[in-house]
């Protein structure tokens, strides 16, 4: 993740996931990135949704804007 971020300037970064590997990603992203934990386990992510269905609804909402 760090190598990808170093390659360019990004206007928007969103990382979402539901397992331990995603926690590693959340830990290296800057505070201006949006991080979302899918599920109810404790997380380093800024935000959380309860289920994959809720994450899908959130992403679909972006498309409507």
Secondary structure, DSSP 8 states (H G I E B T S, - for coil): -HHHHHT---S--EEEESSHHHHHHHHHS-TTSEEEEESSS--SSSEEESSHHHHHHHHHHHHH-
